Amino acid sequence: MSNELFQEGKLGNVSVKNRYIVAPMTRVSADEDGQANDRMKAYYERYAEGGFGTVISEGLYLDESYSQGYYNQPGLANEKQMHAWKPIVETVQAHGAKMIAQLMHAGGQAQGNRYTDETIAPSAIAPKGEQLPFYGGSGPFQTPKEITGEQINDVKKAFVDAAKYAKEAGFDGVEIHGANGYLLDQFLTDYLNHRDDQYGGSLEARLQLTLEVIEEVRKAVGNDYMVGIRISQGKVADQGYKWPNGEEDAEYIFRTLGKTTLDYIHVTDGDATESSFGEGTKTLAAAAKEFGGLPTIANGGLGEPEKAESLLEKGESDFVSLGTSALANPDLPNRVTKDAELKEFNAKEILMPQAEIKDVELEAEVISE
């Protein structure tokens, strides 16, 4: 069992020791000015020490403007923030793991930004649902301002600058956050994007900004540097959302992404092993793999090794990323190899009342390789 999970793999030009990846998970433990700190270093080191082959950072904001989504979210928007990440990346890599920086613009889903009280989005439409208390928010989201053409150019430049900072900080690659209801996903989402310019209307137009970001990031970091993307249907504040035309939309989105210079596609769903577009349809990972033709990372309820292994064996995914299972078991790969019991995730203990990194996470014993 778990033969596939522990085989070496490749993400772009980067070789990784196994197929286990720590998913990007928003935590609110950075310094007020967005600098990563020693507490975060200890947090990320535990995953690398615990046997994960790759660690993706929490979403990092891009600029000193509109991109920040949460107070005490770490950034990659300036030299100080870049240098703060260097020792964390080096520590993760010292344990034989790779580290990827997830680049995130919150757009209209922002609920805490030290640089501005306003939000911007494709259209002046507030996200559905309410802000998340464990990330410091409360009540409905504010109505954002419609992003201008000049601000769209600023967004693309922010992704580029942050990607260059990530490379300078020593990250092995970057992941463009195009999922979970943040800015790029807002452009893709029909009910949040009512624009009548080249970025609104058809599915092709709504995907355009994402394609431009990919192209400009690739030009900035070079052909040999890893660049991936995260894609989802559901959102932080609207988990049940589905693309209007289901698998037909998925085919267009993933085929188009597959023609870019991306090195992988990372998809997240409620349960990565279940049909994503209605009964009897493909999983989101299988759609990404078949239509996109790129290495695929699956995320969503894959903490049980048998379940994760099944996706790999069926060829629906090449890697699995773990969120809450990794929070409960930062040494999950080592536990699997040693046939040790896996701990249950305790949301109250780890995420409440706020999702800062807690002592209980840093003090529990970790099984080393």
C-alpha positions as CSV (number, residue, x, y, z in Angstrom):
1,M,0.0,0.0,0.0
2,S,1.0,3.6,-0.6
3,N,3.6,2.7,-3.2
4,E,2.6,5.5,-5.5
5,L,2.5,8.1,-2.7
6,F,6.2,7.6,-1.9
7,Q,7.6,7.5,-5.4
8,E,9.7,10.5,-6.6
9,G,8.1,12.9,-8.9
10,K,8.7,16.2,-10.8
11,L,7.0,19.5,-10.8
12,G,8.4,21.3,-13.8
13,N,12.1,21.0,-13.5
14,V,12.0,20.3,-9.7
15,S,12.4,16.8,-8.5
16,V,10.5,16.0,-5.3
17,K,11.0,12.9,-3.0
18,N,7.3,11.9,-2.8
19,R,3.8,12.8,-3.8
20,Y,2.7,14.3,-0.5
21,I,2.3,18.1,-0.5
22,V,1.2,20.5,2.2
23,A,-1.7,22.5,0.8
24,P,-1.7,26.3,1.2
25,M,-3.6,27.2,4.3
26,T,-4.3,30.7,5.4
27,R,-3.0,31.4,8.9
28,V,-2.8,34.8,10.5
29,S,0.5,34.6,12.4
30,A,2.8,37.0,10.5
31,D,3.9,40.3,12.0
32,E,1.6,43.2,11.6
33,D,3.7,44.5,8.7
34,G,3.4,41.2,6.8
35,Q,6.9,39.8,7.7
36,A,7.2,36.1,8.3
37,N,8.6,35.2,11.7
38,D,10.2,32.5,13.8
39,R,6.9,31.1,14.9
40,M,6.1,30.5,11.2
41,K,9.5,29.0,10.7
42,A,8.9,26.4,13.3
43,Y,5.4,25.7,11.8
44,Y,6.7,25.1,8.3
45,E,9.7,23.1,9.5
46,R,7.5,20.6,11.2
47,Y,6.0,19.6,7.8
48,A,9.4,19.2,6.2
49,E,10.7,17.2,9.2
50,G,7.5,15.1,9.1
51,G,8.2,13.8,5.6
52,F,6.2,16.0,3.2
53,G,8.1,16.2,-0.1
54,T,6.7,19.7,-0.9
55,V,5.3,22.5,1.1
56,I,3.1,25.3,-0.4
57,S,3.0,28.5,1.6
58,E,-0.1,30.1,2.8
59,G,-1.4,32.7,0.4
60,L,1.0,35.7,0.3
61,Y,-0.2,39.1,-0.6
62,L,1.5,40.9,-3.5
63,D,1.6,44.6,-3.0
64,E,1.1,47.5,-0.5
65,S,-2.3,48.2,-2.0
66,Y,-5.4,46.1,-2.5
67,S,-4.1,42.5,-2.5
68,Q,-4.0,41.7,1.3
69,G,-6.9,39.7,2.4
70,Y,-6.4,39.3,6.2
71,Y,-4.7,41.2,9.0
72,N,-1.5,39.4,10.0
73,Q,-1.4,37.7,6.6
74,P,2.2,37.4,5.4
75,G,3.2,39.2,2.3
76,L,5.8,39.1,-0.5
77,A,5.4,42.7,-1.5
78,N,8.7,44.3,-0.5
79,E,12.4,43.6,0.3
80,K,11.8,43.2,4.1
81,Q,9.1,40.6,3.5
82,M,11.2,38.8,1.0
83,H,14.2,38.6,3.3
84,A,12.0,37.3,6.2
85,W,11.1,34.3,4.1
86,K,14.7,33.3,3.4
87,P,15.4,31.4,6.6
88,I,12.0,29.6,6.5
89,V,12.7,28.4,2.9
90,E,16.2,27.3,3.8
91,T,15.0,25.4,6.8
92,V,12.3,23.5,4.8
93,Q,14.8,22.7,2.1
94,A,17.4,21.5,4.7
95,H,15.0,18.6,5.5
96,G,14.9,17.6,1.8
97,A,11.6,19.2,1.0
98,K,10.8,21.8,-1.7
99,M,8.9,25.0,-1.0
100,I,6.5,26.9,-3.2
101,A,5.2,30.4,-2.6
102,Q,1.5,30.9,-3.3
103,L,0.8,34.3,-4.7
104,M,-2.6,35.7,-3.8
105,H,-4.7,38.8,-4.5
106,A,-7.8,38.8,-2.3
107,G,-9.8,41.2,-4.5
108,G,-13.4,41.7,-3.2
109,Q,-13.0,38.8,-0.7
110,A,-10.6,40.8,1.4
111,Q,-11.6,41.3,5.0
112,G,-8.5,42.9,6.5
113,N,-6.0,45.1,4.8
114,R,-3.5,47.4,6.6
115,Y,-3.0,49.5,3.5
116,T,-6.6,50.4,2.6
117,D,-10.2,50.1,3.8
118,E,-11.5,49.6,0.2
119,T,-11.6,46.5,-1.9
120,I,-11.5,46.1,-5.7
121,A,-13.1,43.3,-7.9
122,P,-14.2,42.8,-11.5
123,S,-17.5,44.4,-10.7
124,A,-19.1,46.3,-7.8
125,I,-20.7,43.1,-6.5
126,A,-20.1,41.9,-2.9
127,P,-19.1,38.2,-2.5
128,K,-21.8,35.9,-1.2
129,G,-21.8,34.8,2.4
130,E,-20.1,36.4,5.4
131,Q,-16.5,37.1,6.5
132,L,-14.8,34.4,8.5
133,P,-14.4,35.1,12.2
134,F,-11.4,32.8,12.6
135,Y,-9.6,35.0,10.1
136,G,-10.6,38.2,12.0
137,G,-13.7,39.2,10.0
138,S,-17.4,39.5,10.8
139,G,-20.6,40.3,8.9
140,P,-21.1,40.6,5.2
141,F,-18.4,41.5,2.8
142,Q,-18.3,45.1,1.7
143,T,-19.2,46.0,-1.9
144,P,-16.0,46.4,-3.8
145,K,-15.1,49.1,-6.3
146,E,-15.0,48.0,-9.9
147,I,-11.3,47.6,-10.9
148,T,-10.1,49.9,-13.6
149,G,-7.9,49.1,-16.5
150,E,-4.9,50.8,-14.9
151,Q,-5.5,48.8,-11.7
152,I,-5.6,45.6,-13.7
153,N,-2.2,46.4,-15.0
154,D,-1.1,47.1,-11.4
155,V,-2.4,43.6,-10.4
156,K,-0.4,41.9,-13.2
157,K,2.7,43.8,-12.1
158,A,2.2,42.8,-8.5
159,F,2.0,39.2,-9.4
160,V,5.3,39.6,-11.4
161,D,7.1,41.5,-8.7
162,A,6.1,39.0,-6.0
163,A,7.2,36.1,-8.2
164,K,10.6,37.7,-8.6
165,Y,10.8,38.2,-4.8
166,A,9.9,34.5,-4.4
167,K,12.7,33.5,-6.6
168,E,15.1,35.8,-4.8
169,A,14.0,34.4,-1.4
170,G,14.9,30.9,-2.6
171,F,11.5,29.4,-3.1
172,D,11.5,26.4,-5.5
173,G,8.6,27.8,-7.4
174,V,5.4,29.9,-7.3
175,E,1.7,29.0,-7.4
176,I,-0.7,31.6,-8.8
177,H,-3.8,31.6,-6.7
178,G,-6.7,31.4,-9.1
179,A,-9.1,29.6,-6.8
180,N,-11.4,29.9,-3.7
181,G,-13.1,33.2,-4.7
182,Y,-10.0,35.5,-4.7
183,L,-9.4,38.0,-7.4
184,L,-8.5,35.8,-10.4
185,D,-11.4,33.5,-9.6
186,Q,-13.7,36.5,-9.2
187,F,-12.9,37.3,-12.9
188,L,-13.7,33.7,-13.9
189,T,-17.0,33.7,-11.9
190,D,-20.1,34.6,-13.9
191,Y,-22.1,36.2,-11.1
192,L,-19.1,38.3,-9.8
193,N,-18.0,39.5,-13.2
194,H,-20.4,41.7,-15.1
195,R,-17.8,43.6,-17.1
196,D,-18.4,44.6,-20.8
197,D,-14.7,44.9,-21.7
198,Q,-12.1,42.3,-22.8
199,Y,-12.2,40.7,-19.3
200,G,-15.9,40.1,-19.0
201,G,-18.8,38.3,-20.7
202,S,-17.8,35.0,-22.3
203,L,-15.8,32.3,-20.4
204,E,-12.9,33.0,-22.7
205,A,-12.9,36.7,-21.7
206,R,-13.3,35.9,-18.0
207,L,-10.3,33.7,-18.1
208,Q,-8.2,36.2,-19.9
209,L,-6.6,38.0,-16.9
210,T,-5.5,34.7,-15.5
211,L,-3.8,33.9,-18.8
212,E,-2.1,37.3,-18.9
213,V,-0.8,36.8,-15.3
214,I,0.6,33.4,-16.2
215,E,2.4,34.8,-19.3
216,E,3.9,37.8,-17.5
217,V,5.0,35.8,-14.5
218,R,6.7,33.2,-16.8
219,K,8.5,36.0,-18.6
220,A,9.8,37.4,-15.4
221,V,11.1,34.2,-13.7
222,G,12.4,32.4,-16.8
223,N,11.5,29.1,-18.4
224,D,13.3,26.9,-15.8
225,Y,11.5,28.2,-12.7
226,M,8.4,26.3,-11.5
227,V,5.1,28.1,-12.0
228,G,1.8,26.4,-11.1
229,I,-1.8,27.5,-10.6
230,R,-4.6,26.6,-8.1
231,I,-8.1,26.3,-9.5
232,S,-11.4,25.5,-7.8
233,Q,-15.2,25.9,-8.3
234,G,-16.1,26.6,-4.7
235,K,-15.1,29.7,-2.8
236,V,-14.3,30.6,0.7
237,A,-17.7,32.3,1.1
238,D,-19.6,30.1,-1.5
239,Q,-18.4,26.6,-1.2
240,G,-21.2,25.1,-3.2
241,Y,-20.6,27.1,-6.4
242,K,-20.3,25.2,-9.7
243,W,-19.3,26.4,-13.1
244,P,-22.5,27.0,-15.1
245,N,-21.8,24.5,-17.8
246,G,-20.1,21.9,-15.7
247,E,-17.7,19.6,-17.4
248,E,-18.0,21.7,-20.6
249,D,-16.5,24.7,-18.8
250,A,-14.0,22.5,-17.1
251,E,-12.8,21.2,-20.5
252,Y,-12.3,24.8,-21.8
253,I,-10.6,26.1,-18.7
254,F,-8.2,23.2,-18.3
255,R,-7.4,22.8,-22.0
256,T,-6.6,26.5,-22.2
257,L,-4.4,26.3,-19.1
258,G,-2.7,23.3,-20.5
259,K,-1.6,25.3,-23.5
260,T,0.3,27.8,-21.3
261,T,3.7,27.6,-19.8
262,L,2.4,26.3,-16.5
263,D,4.2,23.4,-14.8
264,Y,1.2,22.1,-12.9
265,I,-2.5,22.5,-12.1
266,H,-3.6,22.3,-8.4
267,V,-7.3,21.7,-7.9
268,T,-9.3,21.7,-4.7
269,D,-12.7,20.3,-4.1
270,G,-14.8,19.3,-1.1
271,D,-14.0,15.6,-1.7
272,A,-11.4,15.1,-4.4
273,T,-12.6,11.5,-5.1
274,E,-16.2,12.5,-5.9
275,S,-17.8,13.6,-9.1
276,S,-17.5,17.4,-9.4
277,F,-20.0,18.3,-12.1
278,G,-23.0,16.1,-11.1
279,E,-23.6,12.4,-10.7
280,G,-21.5,10.2,-12.9
281,T,-19.1,13.0,-14.0
282,K,-15.4,13.4,-13.6
283,T,-13.7,14.4,-10.4
284,L,-12.1,17.9,-10.7
285,A,-8.7,16.4,-10.6
286,A,-9.5,13.9,-13.4
287,A,-10.8,16.8,-15.5
288,A,-7.7,18.8,-14.9
289,K,-5.5,15.9,-15.7
290,E,-7.3,14.7,-18.8
291,F,-8.1,18.1,-20.4
292,G,-5.0,20.0,-19.2
293,G,-2.4,17.4,-19.8
294,L,-0.2,18.8,-17.0
295,P,1.0,17.3,-13.7
296,T,-2.0,17.6,-11.4
297,I,-2.3,18.1,-7.7
298,A,-5.5,17.0,-6.1
299,N,-6.8,18.5,-2.8
300,G,-9.9,17.7,-0.7
301,G,-10.4,15.1,2.0
302,L,-7.4,13.0,1.1
303,G,-5.9,12.4,4.5
304,E,-6.6,8.7,4.5
305,P,-3.7,7.2,2.6
306,E,-5.9,4.6,0.9
307,K,-8.1,7.3,-0.5
308,A,-5.1,9.4,-1.7
309,E,-3.5,6.3,-3.2
310,S,-6.6,5.5,-5.2
311,L,-6.5,8.8,-7.1
312,L,-2.9,8.2,-8.1
313,E,-3.4,4.6,-9.1
314,K,-6.4,5.6,-11.3
315,G,-4.2,8.3,-13.0
316,E,-6.6,11.1,-12.0
317,S,-3.8,13.0,-10.2
318,D,0.0,12.9,-9.8
319,F,0.2,14.5,-6.4
320,V,-2.1,15.0,-3.4
321,S,-2.1,18.1,-1.1
322,L,-3.4,17.9,2.4
323,G,-4.9,20.8,4.5
324,T,-6.6,19.9,7.8
325,S,-5.1,16.4,7.8
326,A,-1.6,18.0,7.7
327,L,-2.6,20.5,10.5
328,A,-3.5,17.5,12.6
329,N,-0.5,15.4,11.4
330,P,2.4,17.5,10.3
331,D,4.3,14.2,10.1
332,L,1.6,12.4,8.2
333,P,4.0,10.9,5.5
334,N,6.2,9.5,8.2
335,R,3.3,8.2,10.2
336,V,2.1,6.3,7.1
337,T,5.5,4.8,6.4
338,K,5.7,3.7,10.1
339,D,2.1,2.5,10.2
340,A,1.4,4.9,13.1
341,E,-2.0,6.1,14.0
342,L,-3.3,9.3,12.3
343,K,-4.7,12.0,14.6
344,E,-8.1,13.6,14.0
345,F,-8.3,17.3,13.1
346,N,-9.6,19.4,15.9
347,A,-10.9,22.7,14.5
348,K,-11.6,24.2,17.9
349,E,-8.0,23.5,19.1
350,I,-6.3,24.7,15.9
351,L,-8.4,27.3,14.2
352,M,-10.5,28.9,17.0
353,P,-11.0,31.6,18.0
354,Q,-8.5,32.8,15.4
355,A,-6.3,30.9,13.0
356,E,-3.0,32.0,14.3
357,I,-0.3,29.3,14.8
358,K,-0.8,27.9,18.3
359,D,1.5,26.3,20.9
360,V,-0.4,23.0,20.6
361,E,0.7,22.8,17.0
362,L,4.4,23.5,17.7
363,E,4.7,21.4,20.9
364,A,3.2,18.1,19.8
365,E,5.7,15.3,19.1
366,V,6.6,14.9,15.4
367,I,7.7,11.5,14.0
368,S,10.9,12.1,12.1
369,E,12.2,10.1,9.2
